[in-house]
Amino acid sequence: MMSTLEQCPAEIVDNIVSFLSLRDICNLSLTNRGIALRISSGPSLRSHLGQKHVDVTERSLRALAEATARPGQLGCFIQDLVLVGVVNNTKFLTQEVKYTAEGTAERAKAQQDLEILTRRQKEYETLHASGCNIILLSQIFRNLMAHGRHRGLRSLSLTVVVYREDTQTRLPPTDGGGWTLIWQAAADTFHTALAALAASGIAVQSLDIYNGVERCSLACNEPSAVNFEFNALATSLASLKTLALSFSDRIINTRTEDFGLTGDLADEWEDHWEEGWREPEDIEHEVYQESTFSGLPDLLQRCRELKSLEIHHYQLRDLEVSEHNRHRERFFPCIAEMVPLPPLKRVVLRGFRVRSADVLAFLRRLMPTLRELSLRHLILLEGAKFKPIFSYCTSEEAALKRLYLDHLLEPVPTASGAYSCRQLVYFTGEPNQEPKLRRRDLPPHGSNTVDRVGATQIRRPIPYFSVFVPFRERGRRPLFHPHTRLPYPLCLYGEEGYGPP
């Protein structure tokens, strides 16, 4: 039977392989040398081997470095690499050991898992402090440049997993407890990745920095710590065609001391921690440091051939400062006013606070190249309306081929004259769509979303009106203690649109 399969056309063998798991493919390859040669030369095996997730641990990085060390090894097929930061969150197990009765099997299991997670965390800290993680990852990149099928990477993505309940269960950030631990792992993984790129200069076509990961972002000041003047790093970033990035506000400790709070439900909370708050002026000074705003433009300016940009502002909790978090208004202008802008064909903006004039100026600067635009969860500032933006997007001048609008908020002046209230944009000209928000005072048909493809559809006007939406319906997180869960789900934004409590 093997000889019969071996004599089949290569296309038939590859079609069979396309239905098998990687383990089954390996088992089939062991049955016959001729079959193994046919499998290894087919595209289906390459598609299985093309993507690799690797944890930022010494064991995983060393294994991948060895798997890419010589030509023809399976690791040399890698085109899409996912770099996984690992969080060893011991908060939950510490509580389990503390409050579970002694002598029980549950206590013994929790104690054992706690010791293992604690050891893993110490090993990681040693690895990170020594820079060995950067050395190993840069060696992997150099191996792929020397022995890989394409002498580079099609994509590099960053993500995070959490160990919290035990030593085996890999949790996503949404279920991983303490958010500050997740943010720290995200920052460490980002710096490891860029330092390895700087050491190797590998060509990368696409870079995804937590854009598709819920409840995980890169703090806005982290890119400012990167030296973008490295020639090899500049080479890697100059090869980028696609960049997707989720960044958050700067992480600010609002207390005079660090009490070790991580935002985990298992944080030990004591009454005296309600005292010792920093002065608003001190917090405001830290928020407005230059590093808060300079890092992102520095990163983007090195991506000179970028065709697709997806950027998401992930808001953390509000701060008690005199200007009521007005620093968030500076993020978009810092990016939009870069000189020069890359020749972007596709732009996705999510979560920004913007002025309509800034958005229009940005779009007009991109007019020669921009063909796809997506605006999601944007908050308009200072009494402006979305109408000028919609009019431009539907014009022949813009020449867009794809337009997506979702969950846009317009400001409404209050009795004091401040634009602190928001109204949800409600589109009335989109057929066969249902609104995300249902209320008796709203029409039963319509949409909070516009999704149009092709010049004929995009040229149609975009009629709309806006309605007041309470904080609860907008998804605004109420002020709870960090260890308290929300009593109801977020209605419109979803957890990926707002920072942790």
C-alpha positions in Angstrom: 0.0 0.0 0.0 2.8 2.4 0.8 4.4 1.7 -2.6 1.0 2.5 -4.2 0.8 5.8 -2.3 4.4 6.6 -3.1 3.6 6.2 -6.8 0.7 8.6 -6.7 1.1 12.1 -8.3 2.6 14.7 -5.9 -0.7 16.6 -6.0 -2.7 13.6 -4.7 -0.2 13.0 -1.8 -0.3 16.7 -0.8 -4.1 16.7 -0.9 -4.1 13.8 1.5 -1.6 15.5 3.8 -3.7 18.6 3.8 -6.4 16.7 5.8 -4.0 15.4 8.5 -2.8 16.9 11.7 0.9 17.7 12.1 1.3 14.6 14.4 -0.3 12.4 11.8 1.9 13.8 9.1 5.0 13.0 11.1 3.7 9.4 11.7 3.0 9.0 8.0 6.5 10.3 7.1 8.1 7.6 9.3 6.5 4.7 7.3 8.5 5.2 4.1 11.4 7.3 2.9 9.8 8.0 -0.5 6.6 9.1 1.2 8.6 11.3 3.5 10.3 13.0 0.6 7.0 13.6 -1.1 5.4 15.1 2.0 8.4 17.3 2.8 8.3 18.8 -0.7 4.6 19.6 -0.7 3.0 22.9 0.3 0.7 21.4 2.9 3.5 20.5 5.3 5.0 24.0 4.9 1.6 25.5 5.9 1.6 23.4 9.0 5.2 24.3 9.9 4.9 27.9 8.7 3.5 29.3 12.0 5.2 28.7 15.4 4.2 29.9 18.9 7.3 30.2 21.2 7.2 31.1 24.9 9.7 33.7 26.1 11.3 31.1 28.4 14.8 29.7 28.2 13.6 26.2 27.5 11.3 27.2 24.6 13.8 29.6 23.0 16.7 27.1 23.2 14.5 24.4 21.6 13.6 26.7 18.7 17.2 27.9 18.3 18.2 24.3 17.9 15.3 23.5 15.5 16.5 26.3 13.2 20.3 25.8 13.5 20.8 23.7 10.3 19.4 23.8 6.8 16.5 21.4 6.2 15.3 21.3 9.8 11.6 21.7 10.4 12.1 25.0 12.2 13.5 26.5 9.0 9.9 26.4 7.5 8.8 29.1 9.9 7.3 32.2 8.3 4.9 33.4 11.0 6.3 33.6 14.5 4.2 34.3 17.6 6.2 35.4 20.6 4.4 34.6 23.8 5.1 36.5 27.0 4.4 34.3 30.0 2.9 35.6 33.3 3.3 33.5 36.4 0.6 35.0 38.6 0.9 33.5 42.1 -1.8 35.7 43.7 -4.6 33.1 43.5 -2.5 30.1 44.7 -1.1 32.2 47.6 -4.7 32.8 48.8 -5.6 29.1 48.2 -2.7 28.0 50.5 -3.5 30.6 53.1 -7.2 29.8 53.4 -7.4 26.1 52.7 -7.4 23.7 55.6 -4.0 22.1 56.4 -3.6 18.4 55.7 -6.0 18.4 52.7 -5.2 17.3 49.2 -6.3 20.7 47.9 -3.9 22.5 50.2 -1.0 20.2 49.1 -1.8 20.6 45.4 -2.0 24.4 45.7 1.3 24.5 47.7 3.0 22.4 45.0 1.7 24.5 42.2 2.6 27.7 44.0 6.2 26.6 44.5 6.5 25.7 40.8 5.1 29.0 39.6 7.3 30.9 42.0 10.3 29.0 40.7 9.3 29.7 37.1 9.0 33.4 37.8 12.5 33.6 39.4 13.9 31.7 36.4 12.3 34.2 34.1 13.6 37.2 36.0 17.1 35.8 35.8 16.7 35.1 32.1 15.4 38.7 31.5 18.1 40.4 33.7 20.9 38.5 31.9 19.7 39.4 28.4 19.8 35.7 27.5 16.3 35.9 26.1 17.4 38.5 23.6 20.5 36.5 22.6 18.5 33.3 22.0 15.8 35.1 20.0 18.3 37.0 17.9 20.0 33.7 17.2 16.7 32.2 16.0 16.3 35.3 13.7 19.8 34.8 12.3 19.1 31.1 11.8 16.0 31.9 9.8 17.9 34.4 7.7 20.6 31.9 7.0 18.6 28.7 6.6 14.9 29.7 6.3 13.0 29.2 3.1 12.4 33.0 2.7 15.4 34.4 4.5 13.0 36.4 6.8 9.6 36.4 8.4 6.2 37.0 6.9 4.9 38.1 10.3 5.9 38.5 13.9 3.1 38.7 16.5 3.3 39.4 20.2 0.8 38.0 22.8 0.6 37.0 26.4 -0.6 33.9 28.4 -1.1 33.6 32.1 -0.6 30.7 34.6 -2.7 31.5 37.6 -5.0 28.6 38.7 -2.3 25.9 38.4 0.9 25.1 36.5 -0.9 23.6 33.4 -3.8 25.8 32.5 -2.8 28.6 30.0 -5.2 31.5 30.5 -5.8 34.4 28.2 -5.3 37.9 29.7 -9.1 38.3 30.1 -9.0 35.5 32.7 -5.5 36.1 34.0 -6.2 38.2 37.1 -3.7 41.0 37.9 -3.6 43.3 35.0 -0.3 45.1 35.9 1.5 41.7 35.7 0.1 41.3 32.2 1.2 44.8 31.2 4.7 44.2 32.5 5.0 40.9 30.6 3.7 42.7 27.5 6.4 45.4 27.9 9.1 42.9 28.5 8.1 40.8 25.4 8.0 44.0 23.3 11.5 45.0 24.3 12.9 41.5 23.8 11.4 41.4 20.3 12.8 44.7 19.2 16.2 44.1 20.8 16.4 40.8 18.9 15.4 42.6 15.7 18.1 45.2 16.3 20.7 42.4 16.9 19.8 40.5 13.7 18.3 42.9 11.2 15.9 40.2 9.9 13.3 41.3 7.3 9.8 41.3 8.7 6.7 42.1 6.5 4.1 42.3 9.3 4.3 43.2 13.0 1.4 42.7 15.4 1.8 44.2 18.9 -1.1 42.9 21.0 -3.6 44.3 18.6 -5.8 41.2 18.6 -5.4 40.5 22.4 -8.1 41.5 24.8 -7.1 43.1 28.1 -3.5 43.5 27.1 -1.7 46.5 25.5 1.7 48.2 25.4 1.9 51.2 27.7 2.4 54.3 25.5 5.7 55.2 27.1 7.4 51.9 26.4 8.5 52.6 22.8 10.4 55.7 24.0 12.9 53.4 25.7 13.9 51.8 22.4 16.9 53.1 20.5 15.5 53.3 17.0 18.9 54.5 15.6 20.2 50.9 15.5 21.0 50.3 11.8 19.8 46.7 12.0 16.5 47.6 13.7 16.0 50.3 11.1 16.4 47.7 8.4 13.8 45.4 10.0 11.3 48.2 10.5 11.9 49.6 7.0 10.8 46.2 5.5 7.4 46.4 7.3 4.3 46.6 5.2 1.8 46.0 7.9 1.8 47.2 11.5 -1.0 46.5 14.0 -0.6 48.0 17.5 -2.6 48.3 20.7 -1.2 50.9 23.1 -2.6 52.1 26.4 -2.3 55.1 28.7 0.8 55.3 30.8 0.6 53.3 33.9 0.5 55.6 36.9 0.8 54.6 40.5 -1.6 57.1 42.3 -0.3 56.2 45.8 2.7 57.4 47.6 3.8 53.8 48.2 3.8 50.6 46.2 1.5 48.2 48.1 2.0 45.4 45.5 -1.6 45.7 44.2 -1.9 44.1 40.7 -5.6 44.4 40.1 -6.1 40.8 40.9 -9.1 39.6 42.8 -6.7 37.8 45.2 -4.9 41.0 46.1 -4.6 41.4 49.8 -6.6 44.6 50.7 -6.1 46.5 53.9 -8.0 49.5 55.2 -4.9 51.7 55.7 -4.3 51.5 51.9 -7.1 54.0 51.4 -4.6 56.6 52.6 -1.4 57.8 51.1 -2.6 59.3 47.8 -0.2 61.4 45.6 -1.0 65.0 44.8 -2.8 65.6 41.5 -0.1 68.0 40.3 2.6 65.3 40.9 0.5 62.7 38.9 -0.1 65.3 36.1 3.6 66.0 35.8 4.3 62.3 35.3 1.5 61.9 32.8 2.7 64.8 30.6 6.3 63.6 30.4 7.7 63.7 26.8 8.1 59.9 26.8 4.3 59.5 27.1 3.9 60.9 23.5 7.2 60.5 21.7 7.6 56.7 21.5 4.8 55.9 19.1 5.7 58.5 16.4 9.4 57.4 16.7 8.3 53.8 16.0 6.0 54.7 13.1 8.6 57.0 11.4 10.9 54.0 11.0 8.2 52.1 9.1 8.8 54.1 5.9 7.2 51.6 3.5 4.2 50.9 5.6 1.0 50.1 3.6 -1.4 49.1 6.4 -1.6 50.7 9.9 -4.0 49.5 12.6 -3.7 51.3 15.9 -5.8 51.0 19.0 -5.8 53.3 22.0 -6.7 51.2 25.1 -7.8 53.5 27.9 -6.9 52.6 31.5 -8.7 54.0 34.5 -9.2 57.7 34.7 -6.9 59.8 36.8 -7.7 62.6 39.3 -5.9 65.4 37.6 -6.8 69.0 37.0 -7.4 68.7 33.2 -9.5 65.5 33.5 -7.3 63.2 31.3 -6.9 65.7 28.5 -3.5 64.1 27.8 -5.4 61.5 25.8 -6.3 64.1 23.2 -2.6 64.5 22.3 -2.0 60.9 21.1 -3.7 61.2 17.7 -2.1 64.6 16.7 1.4 63.2 17.6 0.8 60.4 15.1 -1.2 62.3 12.4 1.3 65.2 12.2 4.4 63.0 11.5 6.5 64.2 8.6 6.6 62.3 6.4 3.7 59.9 6.6 4.3 56.4 5.2 2.3 55.6 1.9 -0.6 54.0 3.7 -3.3 52.2 1.7 -5.2 51.0 4.8 -5.8 52.7 8.1 -7.8 51.5 11.2 -8.2 53.9 14.1 -9.8 52.6 17.4 -10.4 54.2 20.7 -9.0 57.7 20.0 -10.2 61.1 21.3 -10.0 63.3 18.2 -10.9 66.6 16.7 -12.6 66.5 13.3 -10.1 69.0 11.8 -7.2 66.7 12.8 -8.9 63.7 11.3 -9.7 65.5 8.0 -6.1 66.9 7.8 -4.7 63.4 8.3 -7.0 61.8 5.7 -6.2 64.5 3.1 -2.5 64.0 3.6 -3.0 60.3 2.9 -5.3 61.0 -0.1 -2.9 59.9 -2.8 -2.6 56.4 -1.4 -5.4 55.7 1.1 -8.1 53.3 -0.1 -9.4 51.6 3.0 -10.5 53.4 6.2 -12.0 52.1 9.4 -13.0 54.4 12.3 -14.1 52.6 15.5 -14.9 53.8 19.0 -13.8 57.3 18.3 -14.8 60.2 20.6 -15.1 63.5 18.9 -14.0 66.6 20.9 -15.1 70.2 21.5 -18.5 70.3 20.0 -17.6 69.2 16.5 -19.7 66.9 14.4 -18.8 63.8 12.2 -20.6 65.3 9.2 -17.5 66.9 7.6 -15.6 63.6 8.0 -18.4 61.6 6.5 -18.7 64.1 3.6 -15.0 63.8 2.8 -15.0 60.0 3.0 -17.9 59.7 0.5 -16.4 62.2 -1.9 -14.6 61.4 -5.2 -11.5 63.3 -3.8 -11.1 60.6 -1.1 -11.3 57.8 -3.6 -11.9 55.2 -0.9 -12.7 51.6 -1.9 -13.7 50.4 1.6 -15.2 52.3 4.5 -16.1 51.0 8.0 -17.6 53.1 10.8 -18.6 51.8 14.2 -19.6 53.2 17.6 -18.8 56.8 17.1 -19.5 59.4 19.8 -20.2 63.1 19.4 -19.8 65.7 22.2 -22.8 67.6 23.7 -22.3 70.8 25.8 -23.6 70.7 29.3 -25.1 73.6 31.3 -21.6 74.6 32.4 -20.4 74.7 28.8 -18.1 71.7 29.1 -18.3 68.9 26.5 -18.3 66.0 29.0 -21.5 64.3 27.7 -21.4 62.1 24.6 -24.0 61.0 22.1 -23.9 57.8 20.1 -24.0 58.2 16.3 -27.0 56.3 14.9 -27.0 55.7 11.1 -30.3 55.7 9.3 -29.3 54.9 5.7 -27.8 51.4 6.1 -30.3 48.8 4.9 -30.8 45.4 6.6 -28.9 46.2 9.7 -30.0 46.2 13.3 -28.8 48.6 16.0 -26.5 47.4 18.8 -28.4 49.6 21.3 -32.1 49.0 21.6 -34.3 51.5 23.4 -38.0 52.6 23.2 -37.0 56.1 22.1 -34.9 54.8 19.1 -36.1 53.5 15.8 -36.3 49.7 15.6 -34.2 49.6 12.4 -31.0 51.3 11.5 -27.4 50.7 12.6 -24.5 51.9 14.7 -22.3 50.6 11.9 -21.5 51.6 8.3 -19.7 48.9 6.2 -19.4 49.8 2.6 -17.3 48.3 -0.2 -16.8 49.8 -3.7 -17.0 53.3 -5.0 -20.7 53.1 -5.8 -21.7 52.2 -2.3 -19.2 54.6 -0.6 -20.4 57.6 -2.6 -23.8 57.4 -1.1 -24.5 60.0 1.6 -24.3 58.9 5.3 -27.4 60.3 7.1 -27.3 60.0 10.9 -28.4 61.5 14.1 -26.9 61.1 17.6 -28.6 60.1 20.9 -27.5 60.4 24.5 -26.1 57.1 25.9 -25.7 56.7 29.7 -22.3 55.5 30.9 -23.6 52.0 31.6 -24.9 51.5 28.0 -21.7 53.0 26.6 -19.7 50.4 28.5 -18.1 52.8 30.9 -16.6 51.0 33.8 -17.9 52.3 37.2 -15.5 53.1 40.0 -14.9 49.9 42.0 -12.1 48.7 44.0 -9.6 46.8 41.8 -10.5 43.4 43.4 -14.3 43.8 42.7 -15.9 42.3 39.6 -18.3 44.3 37.5 -22.0 43.6 38.3 -23.0 43.6 34.7 -21.3 43.1 31.3 -20.2 45.9 29.1 -22.9 46.6 26.5 -21.4 48.2 23.5 -17.6 48.7 23.8 -16.7 45.2 25.0 -13.7 44.6 27.2 -11.2 45.1 24.4 -12.2 48.8 24.2 -11.4 49.8 27.7 -8.7 49.2 30.2 -8.9 47.0 33.3 -10.7 48.3 36.4 
